Amino acid sequence: MPEIPGNNSVPGTGVPPGRQPVPPGLTGPGGPAGAGRQAGAAEDAAPRPLPTSKRFFGVHTDASIMARLAAMGVSPTLGNLRIAQQLLRYGQGLEPDLVSQVAQAWAQLGQGDPQRLEAVVALMARGLPITGPNLQAMTQLLAGGPLAHLLARLTMAVKAEGSPKLGPIGQRLNGLWQLGHLDRDLIGQLKDFRRLLGELREEVDRLGPADLSPELGAELGRFRDLAEAHKLLTSQHPGTLYTPFFIWQQQQPLPAELLLQEEGGGSEGVGSFLKLTLAVDTLTLGRVVVEFVAVRETLSLRLDVPDDKTRKRVEPRLVALRQRLGQRGYAVDQLTCRPDGAGRAVSTLLPVRRDLKKLARAQGVL
């Protein structure tokens, strides 16, 4: 097998310093038992259980992923490495046919753009059709920034245009900027966010290309693509209600999301539950995702924070939070805090996304 380079590798081996080279067919630090063992190796003396399927957990580096690709008969090229990384990032299995499908869609619709590659895998992970419009919408969601930033650029573009035809759009934008104040009724403001964003989308769709400058057309196109991505990801589950919004803090519109999901057989169904996910970018803690799950009279709550340092700051306050919820009549089953917020940094509508720079220290599915 040709030499496979790795990060901080021993020259000529493709493995990290102080670690024995991994024989072809192995992934992670040990890999499946019996594949490529070397006689006499002390670390292989004890028997290891075989994985129950082709998909098993392991620790990934560039070298181990490329070795796995080569063992499957897939050319260990840089392009295939990127495909494998994105598949692992979204918890998908590494299969030759799957890698080939992603490569074909990326070549035909993604034009070799790394951002479009992630969009292809994200669509596949959600079971959505990989079409040109869907890919464009998903790329905007992944790489276009939060809604508040997009609305700010759109507002400046509308003001620079100065056309009377843009009056209805300007009115909706001005209405949106009046929202997001914590000293007012937040529930009512969320309803206004949904209404104004829907009306803004309708006004944008009424405009023709002849009414727009190239700059304004580009900003309106980005807003349209983002709205289409939200619609695409929520249409799979009829019981889903999604509202992107922002909260003003120190004169900054901090991005936020509210996702409400109801599933099961109704109020009497054993499997019915209600899940509410609130994600907010904060000034002191970074992005915090709070997930409430209510099953009958029982409530479970989980906080996803950016890192372990933030988790240690939050955990001591969970006891007081449990007591406050109990005083309000909630029977709290589980109350936990995890340093997994970075995996949900783009949108709560997406599956958990692992950080590509940390794949070597993250567990994923092979």
C-alpha positions as a Markdown table, in Angstrom:
| # | Residue | x | y | z |
|---|---|---|---|---|
| 1 | Met | 0.0 | 0.0 | 0.0 |
| 2 | Pro | 1.4 | 3.5 | -0.7 |
| 3 | Glu | 2.4 | 5.7 | 2.2 |
| 4 | Ile | -0.5 | 7.4 | 3.8 |
| 5 | Pro | 0.4 | 10.8 | 5.4 |
| 6 | Gly | -1.0 | 11.8 | 8.7 |
| 7 | Asn | -1.0 | 14.7 | 11.1 |
| 8 | Asn | 2.2 | 14.9 | 13.2 |
| 9 | Ser | 3.2 | 11.5 | 11.8 |
| 10 | Val | 6.5 | 9.7 | 12.1 |
| 11 | Pro | 8.1 | 10.2 | 8.7 |
| 12 | Gly | 7.4 | 7.3 | 6.4 |
| 13 | Thr | 4.9 | 5.7 | 8.6 |
| 14 | Gly | 1.8 | 7.9 | 8.6 |
| 15 | Val | 1.2 | 7.3 | 12.3 |
| 16 | Pro | 1.6 | 9.6 | 15.3 |
| 17 | Pro | 4.9 | 9.5 | 17.3 |
| 18 | Gly | 5.1 | 6.8 | 20.0 |
| 19 | Arg | 2.3 | 4.7 | 18.4 |
| 20 | Gln | 2.8 | 1.5 | 16.5 |
| 21 | Pro | 1.9 | 1.6 | 12.8 |
| 22 | Val | -1.6 | 0.4 | 12.2 |
| 23 | Pro | -1.8 | -2.5 | 9.7 |
| 24 | Pro | -4.0 | -2.0 | 6.6 |
| 25 | Gly | -7.6 | -2.6 | 7.3 |
| 26 | Leu | -7.5 | -1.3 | 10.9 |
| 27 | Thr | -9.0 | 2.0 | 12.0 |
| 28 | Gly | -8.6 | 4.0 | 15.1 |
| 29 | Pro | -6.2 | 2.8 | 17.9 |
| 30 | Gly | -7.1 | -0.8 | 17.7 |
| 31 | Gly | -9.6 | -1.6 | 15.0 |
| 32 | Pro | -11.5 | -4.9 | 14.6 |
| 33 | Ala | -9.8 | -7.9 | 16.0 |
| 34 | Gly | -8.0 | -10.3 | 13.8 |
| 35 | Ala | -7.5 | -7.9 | 10.8 |
| 36 | Gly | -3.8 | -7.6 | 9.9 |
| 37 | Arg | -2.5 | -8.8 | 13.3 |
| 38 | Gln | 1.3 | -9.2 | 13.6 |
| 39 | Ala | 2.5 | -12.3 | 15.3 |
| 40 | Gly | 4.3 | -11.7 | 18.6 |
| 41 | Ala | 2.9 | -8.3 | 19.3 |
| 42 | Ala | 2.3 | -8.0 | 23.0 |
| 43 | Glu | -0.6 | -5.6 | 22.7 |
| 44 | Asp | -2.5 | -8.2 | 20.5 |
| 45 | Ala | -2.0 | -11.1 | 23.0 |
| 46 | Ala | -5.5 | -10.7 | 24.5 |
| 47 | Pro | -8.5 | -11.6 | 22.3 |
| 48 | Arg | -10.8 | -8.8 | 21.3 |
| 49 | Pro | -14.5 | -9.1 | 20.4 |
| 50 | Leu | -15.4 | -8.6 | 16.8 |
| 51 | Pro | -17.7 | -5.7 | 16.0 |
| 52 | Thr | -21.3 | -6.7 | 15.5 |
| 53 | Ser | -21.5 | -4.9 | 12.1 |
| 54 | Lys | -19.5 | -2.9 | 9.7 |
| 55 | Arg | -20.3 | 0.2 | 11.6 |
| 56 | Phe | -18.5 | 0.6 | 14.9 |
| 57 | Phe | -17.0 | 3.3 | 17.1 |
| 58 | Gly | -13.4 | 4.4 | 16.8 |
| 59 | Val | -11.1 | 7.4 | 17.1 |
| 60 | His | -10.3 | 9.0 | 13.7 |
| 61 | Thr | -7.3 | 10.7 | 12.3 |
| 62 | Asp | -6.6 | 11.5 | 8.7 |
| 63 | Ala | -4.2 | 8.6 | 8.4 |
| 64 | Ser | -6.7 | 6.1 | 9.9 |
| 65 | Ile | -9.5 | 7.3 | 7.7 |
| 66 | Met | -7.4 | 7.0 | 4.5 |
| 67 | Ala | -6.2 | 3.6 | 5.6 |
| 68 | Arg | -9.9 | 2.5 | 6.0 |
| 69 | Leu | -10.7 | 3.9 | 2.6 |
| 70 | Ala | -7.8 | 1.9 | 1.0 |
| 71 | Ala | -8.9 | -1.3 | 2.8 |
| 72 | Met | -12.4 | -0.9 | 1.4 |
| 73 | Gly | -11.0 | -0.5 | -2.1 |
| 74 | Val | -11.6 | 3.2 | -2.3 |
| 75 | Ser | -8.8 | 5.4 | -3.6 |
| 76 | Pro | -7.3 | 7.3 | -0.6 |
| 77 | Thr | -7.3 | 10.7 | -2.3 |
| 78 | Leu | -7.7 | 14.1 | -0.7 |
| 79 | Gly | -11.2 | 14.3 | -2.2 |
| 80 | Asn | -12.3 | 11.0 | -0.8 |
| 81 | Leu | -10.8 | 12.0 | 2.6 |
| 82 | Arg | -12.9 | 15.1 | 2.7 |
| 83 | Ile | -16.0 | 13.0 | 1.8 |
| 84 | Ala | -15.2 | 10.5 | 4.6 |
| 85 | Gln | -14.7 | 13.3 | 7.1 |
| 86 | Gln | -18.1 | 14.8 | 6.3 |
| 87 | Leu | -19.8 | 11.4 | 6.5 |
| 88 | Leu | -18.2 | 10.9 | 10.0 |
| 89 | Arg | -19.1 | 14.4 | 11.0 |
| 90 | Tyr | -22.8 | 13.6 | 10.5 |
| 91 | Gly | -22.6 | 10.2 | 12.0 |
| 92 | Gln | -22.9 | 8.3 | 8.7 |
| 93 | Gly | -21.2 | 5.0 | 8.0 |
| 94 | Leu | -18.2 | 4.6 | 5.7 |
| 95 | Glu | -19.3 | 2.3 | 2.9 |
| 96 | Pro | -17.8 | 2.3 | -0.7 |
| 97 | Asp | -21.2 | 2.8 | -2.3 |
| 98 | Leu | -22.0 | 5.7 | 0.0 |
| 99 | Val | -18.6 | 7.4 | -0.7 |
| 100 | Ser | -19.2 | 6.9 | -4.4 |
| 101 | Gln | -22.8 | 8.4 | -4.3 |
| 102 | Val | -21.5 | 11.5 | -2.4 |
| 103 | Ala | -18.6 | 11.9 | -4.8 |
| 104 | Gln | -20.9 | 11.8 | -7.8 |
| 105 | Ala | -23.4 | 14.3 | -6.4 |
| 106 | Trp | -20.6 | 16.6 | -5.3 |
| 107 | Ala | -19.0 | 16.5 | -8.8 |
| 108 | Gln | -22.3 | 17.1 | -10.6 |
| 109 | Leu | -24.0 | 19.7 | -8.3 |
| 110 | Gly | -21.3 | 20.8 | -5.9 |
| 111 | Gln | -18.6 | 21.8 | -8.4 |
| 112 | Gly | -15.9 | 20.7 | -6.0 |
| 113 | Asp | -16.8 | 23.4 | -3.4 |
| 114 | Pro | -16.1 | 22.1 | 0.1 |
| 115 | Gln | -19.2 | 23.9 | 1.5 |
| 116 | Arg | -21.4 | 22.2 | -1.0 |
| 117 | Leu | -19.9 | 18.9 | -0.1 |
| 118 | Glu | -21.1 | 19.4 | 3.5 |
| 119 | Ala | -24.5 | 20.4 | 2.1 |
| 120 | Val | -24.7 | 17.1 | 0.1 |
| 121 | Val | -23.9 | 15.0 | 3.2 |
| 122 | Ala | -26.3 | 17.0 | 5.3 |
| 123 | Leu | -29.1 | 16.4 | 2.8 |
| 124 | Met | -28.3 | 12.8 | 2.7 |
| 125 | Ala | -28.2 | 12.5 | 6.5 |
| 126 | Arg | -31.7 | 13.9 | 6.7 |
| 127 | Gly | -33.0 | 11.7 | 3.8 |
| 128 | Leu | -33.7 | 14.7 | 1.6 |
| 129 | Pro | -33.4 | 14.8 | -2.2 |
| 130 | Ile | -30.1 | 16.1 | -3.5 |
| 131 | Thr | -31.2 | 18.6 | -6.1 |
| 132 | Gly | -29.8 | 21.9 | -7.2 |
| 133 | Pro | -32.3 | 24.1 | -5.3 |
| 134 | Asn | -32.0 | 22.0 | -2.2 |
| 135 | Leu | -28.2 | 22.1 | -2.3 |
| 136 | Gln | -28.3 | 25.9 | -2.7 |
| 137 | Ala | -30.6 | 26.3 | 0.3 |
| 138 | Met | -28.6 | 24.0 | 2.5 |
| 139 | Thr | -25.3 | 25.7 | 1.6 |
| 140 | Gln | -26.8 | 29.0 | 2.6 |
| 141 | Leu | -27.9 | 27.6 | 5.9 |
| 142 | Leu | -24.5 | 26.1 | 6.6 |
| 143 | Ala | -22.3 | 28.9 | 5.4 |
| 144 | Gly | -24.4 | 32.1 | 5.2 |
| 145 | Gly | -24.4 | 33.0 | 8.8 |
| 146 | Pro | -27.3 | 33.6 | 11.3 |
| 147 | Leu | -30.6 | 35.2 | 10.3 |
| 148 | Ala | -29.8 | 38.5 | 12.2 |
| 149 | His | -26.7 | 39.1 | 10.2 |
| 150 | Leu | -28.5 | 38.4 | 6.9 |
| 151 | Leu | -31.3 | 40.8 | 7.9 |
| 152 | Ala | -28.8 | 43.5 | 8.7 |
| 153 | Arg | -27.2 | 43.2 | 5.2 |
| 154 | Leu | -30.6 | 43.1 | 3.6 |
| 155 | Thr | -31.7 | 46.2 | 5.4 |
| 156 | Met | -28.6 | 48.2 | 4.3 |
| 157 | Ala | -29.1 | 47.0 | 0.7 |
| 158 | Val | -32.8 | 48.1 | 0.7 |
| 159 | Lys | -31.9 | 51.5 | 2.1 |
| 160 | Ala | -29.1 | 51.9 | -0.5 |
| 161 | Glu | -31.6 | 51.0 | -3.3 |
| 162 | Gly | -34.1 | 53.7 | -2.3 |
| 163 | Ser | -36.8 | 52.3 | -4.6 |
| 164 | Pro | -40.5 | 52.9 | -3.7 |
| 165 | Lys | -41.2 | 49.3 | -4.8 |
| 166 | Leu | -39.2 | 48.2 | -1.8 |
| 167 | Gly | -41.5 | 50.0 | 0.7 |
| 168 | Pro | -43.3 | 46.8 | 1.9 |
| 169 | Ile | -40.0 | 45.0 | 2.4 |
| 170 | Gly | -38.6 | 47.9 | 4.3 |
| 171 | Gln | -41.7 | 48.0 | 6.6 |
| 172 | Arg | -41.3 | 44.3 | 7.5 |
| 173 | Leu | -37.6 | 44.7 | 8.1 |
| 174 | Asn | -38.3 | 47.7 | 10.4 |
| 175 | Gly | -40.9 | 45.7 | 12.2 |
| 176 | Leu | -38.4 | 42.8 | 12.8 |
| 177 | Trp | -35.8 | 45.2 | 14.3 |
| 178 | Gln | -38.4 | 46.3 | 16.9 |
| 179 | Leu | -38.5 | 42.8 | 18.3 |
| 180 | Gly | -36.2 | 40.7 | 20.5 |
| 181 | His | -36.4 | 42.7 | 23.8 |
| 182 | Leu | -36.3 | 40.6 | 26.9 |
| 183 | Asp | -38.3 | 43.2 | 28.9 |
| 184 | Arg | -41.4 | 42.5 | 26.8 |
| 185 | Asp | -43.6 | 39.5 | 26.2 |
| 186 | Leu | -41.3 | 37.0 | 24.5 |
| 187 | Ile | -44.1 | 34.6 | 23.4 |
| 188 | Gly | -45.9 | 37.5 | 21.7 |
| 189 | Gln | -42.7 | 38.6 | 20.0 |
| 190 | Leu | -42.0 | 35.1 | 18.7 |
| 191 | Lys | -45.4 | 35.1 | 17.0 |
| 192 | Asp | -44.5 | 38.5 | 15.5 |
| 193 | Phe | -41.2 | 37.1 | 14.3 |
| 194 | Arg | -43.0 | 34.2 | 12.5 |
| 195 | Arg | -45.6 | 36.6 | 11.0 |
| 196 | Leu | -43.1 | 39.2 | 9.7 |
| 197 | Leu | -40.7 | 36.7 | 8.3 |
| 198 | Gly | -43.5 | 35.0 | 6.4 |
| 199 | Glu | -44.7 | 38.3 | 5.1 |
| 200 | Leu | -41.2 | 39.3 | 4.1 |
| 201 | Arg | -40.8 | 36.1 | 2.2 |
| 202 | Glu | -44.0 | 36.8 | 0.3 |
| 203 | Glu | -42.9 | 40.3 | -0.6 |
| 204 | Val | -39.5 | 39.0 | -1.8 |
| 205 | Asp | -41.2 | 36.5 | -4.1 |
| 206 | Arg | -43.3 | 39.2 | -5.7 |
| 207 | Leu | -40.3 | 41.1 | -6.9 |
| 208 | Gly | -39.0 | 40.3 | -10.4 |
| 209 | Pro | -35.3 | 40.5 | -11.5 |
| 210 | Ala | -36.0 | 43.8 | -13.4 |
| 211 | Asp | -36.9 | 45.5 | -10.1 |
| 212 | Leu | -33.5 | 44.7 | -8.5 |
| 213 | Ser | -29.9 | 45.8 | -8.7 |
| 214 | Pro | -27.4 | 42.9 | -8.7 |
| 215 | Glu | -26.4 | 43.7 | -5.1 |
| 216 | Leu | -29.9 | 43.7 | -3.7 |
| 217 | Gly | -30.8 | 40.7 | -5.8 |
| 218 | Ala | -28.0 | 38.8 | -4.2 |
| 219 | Glu | -29.1 | 39.7 | -0.7 |
| 220 | Leu | -32.7 | 38.8 | -1.4 |
| 221 | Gly | -31.6 | 35.5 | -2.9 |
| 222 | Arg | -29.7 | 34.6 | 0.2 |
| 223 | Phe | -32.8 | 35.4 | 2.4 |
| 224 | Arg | -34.9 | 33.3 | 0.0 |
| 225 | Asp | -32.5 | 30.4 | 0.2 |
| 226 | Leu | -32.3 | 30.5 | 4.0 |
| 227 | Ala | -36.1 | 30.5 | 4.3 |
| 228 | Glu | -36.3 | 27.6 | 1.8 |
| 229 | Ala | -33.8 | 25.6 | 4.0 |
| 230 | His | -35.9 | 26.1 | 7.1 |
| 231 | Lys | -39.0 | 25.0 | 5.2 |
| 232 | Leu | -37.2 | 22.0 | 3.7 |
| 233 | Leu | -36.0 | 20.8 | 7.1 |
| 234 | Thr | -39.3 | 21.3 | 8.9 |
| 235 | Ser | -41.5 | 19.8 | 6.2 |
| 236 | Gln | -40.4 | 16.3 | 7.1 |
| 237 | His | -42.3 | 16.4 | 10.4 |
| 238 | Pro | -45.7 | 17.9 | 10.3 |
| 239 | Gly | -45.7 | 18.4 | 14.1 |
| 240 | Thr | -42.7 | 20.8 | 14.0 |
| 241 | Leu | -42.8 | 24.5 | 14.7 |
| 242 | Tyr | -39.6 | 26.4 | 14.1 |
| 243 | Thr | -38.9 | 30.1 | 14.7 |
| 244 | Pro | -35.5 | 31.8 | 14.1 |
| 245 | Phe | -35.2 | 35.1 | 16.0 |
| 246 | Phe | -32.7 | 37.3 | 17.9 |
| 247 | Ile | -32.4 | 38.9 | 21.3 |
| 248 | Trp | -30.9 | 42.3 | 21.9 |
| 249 | Gln | -28.0 | 42.4 | 24.3 |
| 250 | Gln | -25.7 | 45.4 | 24.6 |
| 251 | Gln | -27.1 | 46.7 | 21.4 |
| 252 | Gln | -26.3 | 43.5 | 19.6 |
| 253 | Pro | -28.9 | 41.2 | 18.0 |
| 254 | Leu | -27.8 | 37.8 | 19.3 |
| 255 | Pro | -29.0 | 34.8 | 17.1 |
| 256 | Ala | -31.5 | 32.5 | 18.7 |
| 257 | Glu | -33.9 | 29.6 | 17.6 |
| 258 | Leu | -37.0 | 27.9 | 19.0 |
| 259 | Leu | -37.9 | 24.5 | 17.8 |
| 260 | Leu | -41.0 | 22.7 | 19.0 |
| 261 | Gln | -41.6 | 19.1 | 18.1 |
| 262 | Glu | -44.6 | 16.9 | 19.0 |
| 263 | Glu | -44.6 | 13.2 | 18.2 |
| 264 | Gly | -46.5 | 10.1 | 19.3 |
| 265 | Gly | -50.0 | 8.9 | 19.6 |
| 266 | Gly | -51.6 | 11.9 | 21.2 |
| 267 | Ser | -52.2 | 12.8 | 24.8 |
| 268 | Glu | -53.1 | 9.2 | 25.7 |
| 269 | Gly | -50.4 | 7.5 | 23.6 |
| 270 | Val | -47.6 | 5.8 | 25.5 |
| 271 | Gly | -45.0 | 7.0 | 23.1 |
| 272 | Ser | -46.2 | 10.6 | 22.8 |
| 273 | Phe | -43.9 | 13.4 | 23.8 |
| 274 | Leu | -43.3 | 17.1 | 23.4 |
| 275 | Lys | -39.7 | 18.4 | 22.8 |
| 276 | Leu | -38.8 | 22.1 | 22.9 |
| 277 | Thr | -35.3 | 23.2 | 21.9 |
| 278 | Leu | -34.1 | 26.7 | 22.6 |
| 279 | Ala | -30.8 | 27.9 | 21.3 |
| 280 | Val | -29.3 | 31.2 | 22.1 |
| 281 | Asp | -25.9 | 32.9 | 21.5 |
| 282 | Thr | -24.9 | 34.5 | 24.7 |
| 283 | Leu | -22.3 | 37.1 | 25.4 |
| 284 | Thr | -20.6 | 35.3 | 28.3 |
| 285 | Leu | -21.2 | 31.5 | 27.8 |
| 286 | Gly | -21.2 | 31.3 | 24.0 |
| 287 | Arg | -24.0 | 29.3 | 22.3 |
| 288 | Val | -26.2 | 27.5 | 24.7 |
| 289 | Val | -28.8 | 24.9 | 23.6 |
| 290 | Val | -31.5 | 24.0 | 26.1 |
| 291 | Glu | -33.6 | 20.9 | 25.3 |
| 292 | Phe | -36.8 | 20.2 | 27.2 |
| 293 | Val | -38.6 | 16.9 | 26.7 |
| 294 | Ala | -42.0 | 16.3 | 28.3 |
| 295 | Val | -43.4 | 12.8 | 28.5 |
| 296 | Arg | -46.8 | 12.9 | 30.2 |
| 297 | Glu | -46.1 | 14.6 | 33.6 |
| 298 | Thr | -42.4 | 14.1 | 33.5 |
| 299 | Leu | -39.8 | 16.7 | 32.3 |
| 300 | Ser | -36.2 | 16.1 | 31.3 |
| 301 | Leu | -33.9 | 18.9 | 30.6 |
| 302 | Arg | -30.4 | 19.0 | 28.9 |
| 303 | Leu | -28.1 | 21.9 | 28.3 |
| 304 | Asp | -25.5 | 21.8 | 25.6 |
| 305 | Val | -22.7 | 24.3 | 26.2 |
| 306 | Pro | -19.6 | 25.1 | 24.0 |
| 307 | Asp | -16.9 | 23.3 | 26.1 |
| 308 | Asp | -16.0 | 21.6 | 29.3 |
| 309 | Lys | -14.9 | 24.8 | 31.0 |
| 310 | Thr | -18.4 | 26.3 | 30.5 |
| 311 | Arg | -20.0 | 23.0 | 31.7 |
| 312 | Lys | -18.1 | 23.3 | 35.0 |
| 313 | Arg | -19.5 | 26.8 | 35.4 |
| 314 | Val | -23.1 | 25.7 | 34.7 |
| 315 | Glu | -23.3 | 22.4 | 36.6 |
| 316 | Pro | -23.2 | 23.8 | 40.2 |
| 317 | Arg | -26.4 | 25.7 | 39.3 |
| 318 | Leu | -28.4 | 22.7 | 38.2 |
| 319 | Val | -29.5 | 21.7 | 41.7 |
| 320 | Ala | -31.1 | 25.1 | 42.2 |
| 321 | Leu | -32.7 | 24.9 | 38.8 |
| 322 | Arg | -34.2 | 21.5 | 39.7 |
| 323 | Gln | -35.6 | 23.0 | 42.9 |
| 324 | Arg | -37.1 | 25.9 | 41.1 |
| 325 | Leu | -38.7 | 23.7 | 38.5 |
| 326 | Gly | -40.1 | 21.5 | 41.3 |
| 327 | Gln | -41.6 | 24.5 | 43.0 |
| 328 | Arg | -43.4 | 25.3 | 39.8 |
| 329 | Gly | -45.0 | 21.8 | 39.8 |
| 330 | Tyr | -42.7 | 20.0 | 37.3 |
| 331 | Ala | -41.5 | 16.4 | 38.0 |
| 332 | Val | -38.0 | 16.6 | 36.8 |
| 333 | Asp | -36.6 | 13.2 | 35.7 |
| 334 | Gln | -33.2 | 14.1 | 34.2 |
| 335 | Leu | -31.2 | 17.4 | 34.3 |
| 336 | Thr | -27.8 | 17.3 | 32.6 |
| 337 | Cys | -25.2 | 19.5 | 31.1 |
| 338 | Arg | -22.9 | 18.4 | 28.2 |
| 339 | Pro | -20.0 | 20.2 | 26.4 |
| 340 | Asp | -21.6 | 19.5 | 23.0 |
| 341 | Gly | -22.9 | 22.9 | 22.0 |
| 342 | Ala | -20.4 | 23.3 | 19.1 |
| 343 | Gly | -22.1 | 20.4 | 17.3 |
| 344 | Arg | -25.3 | 22.4 | 17.1 |
| 345 | Ala | -23.7 | 25.8 | 16.3 |
| 346 | Val | -25.4 | 26.4 | 13.0 |
| 347 | Ser | -29.0 | 25.3 | 13.5 |
| 348 | Thr | -31.1 | 23.1 | 15.7 |
| 349 | Leu | -32.7 | 21.8 | 12.6 |
| 350 | Leu | -29.5 | 20.0 | 11.6 |
| 351 | Pro | -28.1 | 16.8 | 13.0 |
| 352 | Val | -25.3 | 17.2 | 15.5 |
| 353 | Arg | -22.2 | 18.2 | 13.5 |
| 354 | Arg | -18.8 | 17.2 | 14.8 |
| 355 | Asp | -15.9 | 19.7 | 14.5 |
| 356 | Leu | -13.7 | 18.6 | 11.6 |
| 357 | Lys | -10.6 | 19.7 | 13.6 |
| 358 | Lys | -11.5 | 17.4 | 16.4 |
| 359 | Leu | -12.4 | 14.2 | 14.5 |
| 360 | Ala | -9.2 | 12.7 | 15.8 |
| 361 | Arg | -10.6 | 13.0 | 19.3 |
| 362 | Ala | -14.2 | 12.4 | 18.6 |
| 363 | Gln | -16.1 | 9.1 | 18.4 |
| 364 | Gly | -17.9 | 8.5 | 15.2 |
| 365 | Val | -19.3 | 5.6 | 13.3 |
| 366 | Leu | -17.2 | 3.5 | 10.9 |
